[in-house]
Amino acid sequence: MGDAAPILLIALVKRLRAGGMPVSTSELLDAHSALVHMDLTSRSQVRSALRATLVKDVGHEVLFRRSFGAIFPRPRSQRPESTPGGATVSSAASEEQELLDSVVRALRDGDEGDIEHVLEEVIDKFGGDAEDGRSAGHHAQRMLRRMNVPDLYRRYLETAQDEPGLDRSVTATEARTAVEQLGRRLQDQFSGRLREGDGVALQQLEDVQDRALLRAGADELVAMRMAIRPLARRLAAKLGAQRRRGGSGLDMRRTIRSSMGTGGVPVRPVLRRRRPTKPDLVVLCDVSGSTAQFAPFMLTLLHAVHEEFRRVRSFVFIDGVVEITDVLERNPGVLDPHHLLSKHGLVAKDGRSDYARALTTFLATWGEAVTAKTTVIIAGDARSHNREPATSIVAELGHRARRLYWLNPEPRREWDTLDSLASDYGAHCTDAFEVATIRQLTAAVTRIV
């Protein structure tokens, strides 16, 4: 790699810049200087040097990993060869176990490059059809079930059997953290593959407001967060101006009365006074699986226009439900979805989406918040893994509320497929909107407010 290093470095920087990552000339020179002191035959040393000199924002980690992998590809491991008798050296089952052992070793070592590489191999072998129209989060959850997360956790701890008590405790904490991050890493991998499958080149990405929220990779989410903050402020200003202008209808009675002082000539027409009644707003947002990354964008927009409502209360749910109104008041920016997932009570049973259980709990605990003056917004993909439907609870909310809206982050073509009950729930709503992109989400919020 020695003589080719400068050429490959320039190619990497071009790819990073095309993906929206700012890399200055001085940072490029720093990276080149760092490579002089590295063993260029060691891919991990090269990667560490380039990451330290080029990546200045954690949000660019995913873009860097993908770009580095494309410019400095790792040789694929050899598959088991066949013996003269035609039998394979390793059976399919043992090969699967070896791959899972490789995942555990990579997680224990903590080398990002090794983790990325071994997850690519796992997806190549067990990923199935990633072009079936489902989200990256869906495929990541399916892969986690195939990999048997509890078994991975057990394997991670096996090497700590002979360690002292404190070291075993530290190892257990590391194991939980590593396994929790595994789902995010898999989702990042699938996000990249889905975007490539759609024929979207990294340097030719569509406008940030039109990117699919559920298919966005971590690098795209950074751009979306940067875009939605000024967008939320503009939307709030626009709606506030409309409210202040009031009604434009002519008040004939008051106009005629005022014209008496000018001989019956209506010199100064009097407009009707607009006395808008601000409703209460209750937001219920599904944060399970891939929809967790949709929730912060919706909550950010609604929080920005909270002046249009008398009172705003926000809740998030999976199979449990918790109120996060105070969290939004303390964090006017875009929330980290992992912050939401850490709330106690959000997971009531097995941590899988359960609309019936969550909405029943909401009505039992906070039902008095929904009155004839309340606008209720439910945001989610309407999927509960074929569990008991929440149709009757949604109907009850629609009966109690002034208006009930459903915001679905999945494309409309995916509604009512597999375990989706989008139309069944939508039948009890004032309206249901597809909000697969920030532009669609903004349009829906504008119509609701």
SULCOR-V363938 format. One record per pair of residues at least 6 apart in sequence whose C-alpha atoms are under 6 Angstrom apart, sorted by sequence separation. I is the first residue (numbers start at 1). GAP is how many residues later the second one is. If there is no record, write none. Layout:
I/GAP + I/GAP
This chain:
82/6 + 259/6 + 316/6 + 398/6 + 416/6 + 426/6 + 435/6 + 259/7 + 315/7 + 415/7 + 106/8 + 160/8 + 315/8 + 80/9 + 106/9 + 314/9 + 315/9 + 314/10 + 314/11 + 313/12 + 255/14 + 255/15 + 31/19 + 251/19 + 251/20 + 250/21 + 251/21 + 31/22 + 249/22 + 250/22 + 249/23 + 191/24 + 322/24 + 405/24 + 320/25 + 321/25 + 404/25 + 405/25 + 407/25 + 411/25 + 191/26 + 320/26 + 404/26 + 405/26 + 406/26 + 407/26 + 408/26 + 409/26 + 410/26 + 247/27 + 320/27 + 374/27 + 375/27 + 377/27 + 379/27 + 381/27 + 403/27 + 405/27 + 408/27 + 409/27 + 246/28 + 319/28 + 320/28 + 374/28 + 375/28 + 376/28 + 377/28 + 378/28 + 379/28 + 380/28 + 188/29 + 280/29 + 317/29 + 319/29 + 371/29 + 372/29 + 373/29 + 375/29 + 377/29 + 379/29 + 279/30 + 280/30 + 282/30 + 286/30 + 288/30 + 354/30 + 371/30 + 372/30 + 278/31 + 279/31 + 280/31 + 281/31 + 282/31 + 283/31 + 284/31 + 285/31 + 286/31 + 353/31 + 370/31 + 278/32 + 282/32 + 283/32 + 284/32 + 286/32 + 356/33 + 386/33 + 395/33 + 300/34 + 319/34 + 356/34 + 385/34 + 391/34 + 318/35 + 319/35 + 355/35 + 383/36 + 321/37 + 383/37 + 296/38 + 319/38 + 320/38 + 382/38 + 296/39 + 319/39 + 382/39 + 382/40 + 293/44 + 292/45 + 140/46 + 140/47 + 137/50 + 136/51 + 104/52 + 136/54 + 136/55 + 288/65 + 236/68 + 232/69 + 236/69 + 232/72 + 135/79 + 136/79 + 135/80 + 281/93 + 283/93 + 285/93 + 279/94 + 280/94 + 281/94 + 282/94 + 283/94 + 284/94 + 285/94 + 286/94 + 279/95 + 281/95 + 137/152 + 137/153 + 63/156 + 62/157 + 60/159 + 59/160 + 59/163 + 19/183 + 19/184 + 18/185 + 213/223 + 212/224 + 213/224 + 212/225 + 211/226 + 210/227 + 209/229 + 209/230
